[in-house]
């Protein structure tokens, strides 16, 4: 079976002298589910919460002039990891939350092995292009419910409708960014971030699995939407 090839921050690990040993299989995230037994009730009450982080051990090997030199440089790449992409599933990426280098074996001068424990966010994320929306639009989500980021262009007050649920934007002359993942509304003027949560009334939107109808009115002229499609 062909060994996996792995990109960290969009660079194959081969380029700095390390490669996964064998094939890496990423497990499906576990959902946090609580079952409560109620006396006199048939079966249990079930409450479903969010998905848990994924713990992914990857065993690396390295070949080169000096194990210690390659290992030293590789560690700098690994601890800076933000995303993982596998070459046999390149349409999605994983978000890295933390990295722990567990073991290292320097068998001979030019060869060594070590294991890295990646803690990943529960979802596989597509790399989506931002869509400009100027009229009523339907976006179809084939995966799990997503947390979009929406840039609203507005000159006063208006409403956004996601599946007929309104979000009010008020007193904005320019743009406001609604980030459902961060649960934050803000402005970004050449890298200067301004808190604009008091200019938004309503819940941060979620794109459910299936069709999502997007519309707007008032002084809003257009939306720039990155749906951040994701999968479990």
C-alpha positions in Angstrom: 0.0 0.0 0.0 1.4 3.4 -1.0 2.5 5.6 1.8 0.6 8.9 2.4 2.0 12.2 1.4 1.3 15.1 3.7 1.2 18.8 3.2 1.7 21.1 6.2 0.8 24.7 5.5 0.6 23.8 1.8 4.1 22.4 1.6 4.8 18.7 1.3 6.9 17.4 4.2 9.2 15.7 1.7 10.6 19.1 0.9 12.2 19.4 4.3 13.3 15.8 4.6 10.5 13.9 6.4 7.8 11.5 5.1 4.9 9.7 6.8 5.7 6.0 7.3 3.0 4.0 5.6 -0.6 5.1 5.1 -2.2 7.6 7.4 -6.0 7.1 8.1 -7.8 10.0 9.8 -10.6 8.8 12.1 -14.1 10.2 12.0 -14.6 12.6 14.9 -16.6 11.4 17.9 -19.7 13.3 18.8 -20.3 14.2 22.4 -23.5 12.3 23.3 -25.1 12.0 26.7 -27.7 9.3 27.5 -29.7 9.8 30.6 -31.9 7.0 32.1 -35.2 8.2 33.4 -37.2 5.9 35.7 -40.4 4.8 34.2 -39.4 5.8 30.7 -38.7 3.4 27.8 -35.2 4.0 26.7 -32.9 6.9 27.6 -33.1 10.6 26.9 -30.4 11.5 24.4 -28.7 14.9 24.2 -26.3 15.5 21.3 -23.6 18.1 21.7 -20.6 19.1 19.4 -17.9 16.9 17.9 -14.7 16.2 19.8 -11.2 17.1 18.5 -9.4 14.4 16.5 -6.1 13.0 17.9 -4.0 11.9 15.0 -0.6 10.2 15.5 1.7 10.3 12.4 4.9 8.3 12.3 7.6 10.0 10.2 10.9 8.8 8.8 13.8 10.8 7.5 16.8 10.2 5.4 19.7 12.7 4.8 23.1 13.8 5.7 22.3 14.4 9.4 19.3 13.2 11.3 19.8 15.9 14.0 20.0 18.7 11.5 16.9 17.5 9.5 15.0 16.9 12.8 15.8 20.3 14.1 14.5 22.1 11.0 11.5 19.8 10.7 10.4 20.6 14.2 10.2 24.3 13.3 7.8 23.4 10.5 5.8 21.1 12.6 5.2 23.4 15.6 4.1 26.1 13.1 1.5 23.8 11.6 -1.9 25.4 10.9 -3.3 23.1 8.2 -2.9 19.4 7.1 -3.7 18.1 3.6 -3.3 14.6 2.4 -2.5 14.0 -1.3 -5.3 11.4 -1.7 -7.9 13.8 -0.4 -6.6 17.2 -1.5 -10.0 18.9 -1.8 -10.2 19.3 2.0 -7.9 20.4 4.7 -7.7 19.9 8.5 -7.1 22.7 11.0 -4.3 21.9 13.4 -4.9 23.0 17.0 -1.7 21.7 18.6 1.3 19.5 17.9 3.3 17.2 20.2 6.4 15.4 19.1 6.1 12.2 21.1 9.2 10.0 20.4 12.4 10.2 18.3 14.7 7.4 17.4 18.1 8.1 15.8 18.9 4.6 14.6 22.0 5.6 12.5 23.5 9.0 11.6 21.5 9.3 8.3 18.3 7.7 9.3 15.7 8.3 12.0 12.1 8.0 13.0 9.7 10.0 15.2 6.0 10.3 16.0 4.0 13.4 16.0 0.6 13.7 17.7 -1.6 16.2 15.9 -4.7 17.6 17.6 -7.1 18.5 14.8 -10.4 20.4 14.8 -13.2 17.9 14.2 -14.1 18.8 10.6 -12.6 18.5 7.1 -12.8 22.0 5.5 -13.2 22.7 1.8 -11.1 25.6 0.5 -13.9 27.7 -0.8 -13.8 30.8 -3.0 -15.8 33.8 -1.9 -19.1 34.3 -3.7 -20.4 37.8 -4.5 -24.2 37.9 -4.0 -26.2 40.8 -5.4 -29.6 39.1 -5.8 -31.6 36.4 -3.9 -29.4 33.3 -4.1 -29.6 29.7 -3.0 -26.4 27.9 -1.9 -26.5 24.1 -1.5 -24.6 22.6 1.4 -23.8 18.9 0.7 -21.9 18.5 4.0 -22.3 19.2 7.7 -23.8 22.6 8.8 -21.2 25.3 8.2 -20.2 28.6 9.8 -19.8 31.2 7.0 -18.0 34.5 6.9 -20.0 37.2 5.2 -18.8 40.7 4.3 -21.8 43.1 4.0 -21.6 46.2 1.9 -24.0 48.7 3.4 -24.7 52.5 3.5 -27.0 52.8 6.4 -29.4 50.1 7.6 -30.6 46.8 6.0 -31.4 43.2 6.7 -29.9 39.9 5.6 -32.1 36.9 5.4 -30.7 33.4 5.8 -33.6 30.9 5.2 -36.0 33.8 6.1 -34.3 34.4 9.4 -33.3 38.1 9.6 -30.1 39.7 10.7 -30.3 43.5 11.0 -27.3 45.7 10.0 -27.5 49.2 11.3 -25.4 52.4 11.0 -22.8 51.0 8.7 -21.2 53.2 6.0 -18.9 50.7 4.2 -18.5 47.1 5.2 -19.1 44.9 8.2 -17.7 41.3 8.4 -19.9 38.7 10.1 -17.8 35.7 11.2 -20.0 32.9 12.4 -17.0 30.7 13.5 -15.6 33.4 15.7 -19.1 34.7 16.6 -17.8 38.2 15.9 -18.9 41.2 13.8 -16.1 43.6 12.9 -14.5 46.0 10.4 -11.2 45.5 8.8 -9.6 48.7 7.4 -6.2 47.7 6.0 -5.6 45.3 8.9 -7.0 47.6 11.6 -9.8 45.6 13.2 -12.8 47.4 14.7 -15.4 45.8 16.9 -18.8 46.2 15.2 -21.0 43.8 17.2 -23.3 46.6 18.3 -24.1 47.2 14.6 -25.6 43.7 14.1 -28.8 42.4 15.6 -29.6 38.7 15.3 -27.9 35.3 15.5 -24.7 34.4 13.6 -25.9 32.5 10.5 -25.5 28.8 10.0 -25.8 27.1 6.6 -27.7 23.9 7.2 -27.3 20.7 5.1 -29.3 21.2 1.9 -30.6 24.4 0.4 -29.9 27.8 2.0 -31.7 30.8 0.6 -29.8 34.2 1.0 -31.4 37.6 0.5 -31.1 41.2 1.7 -32.8 44.5 1.6 -32.5 48.2 2.7 -29.2 49.9 2.2 -27.2 46.7 1.6 -25.8 46.6 -1.9 -24.1 43.2 -1.9 -22.7 40.3 0.1 -19.4 38.5 -0.2 -19.9 35.0 1.2 -17.4 32.3 2.0 -19.6 29.4 3.0 -16.8 27.4 4.6 -18.3 24.1 3.7 -17.1 21.3 6.0 -17.5 17.6 6.5 -17.3 15.1 9.3 
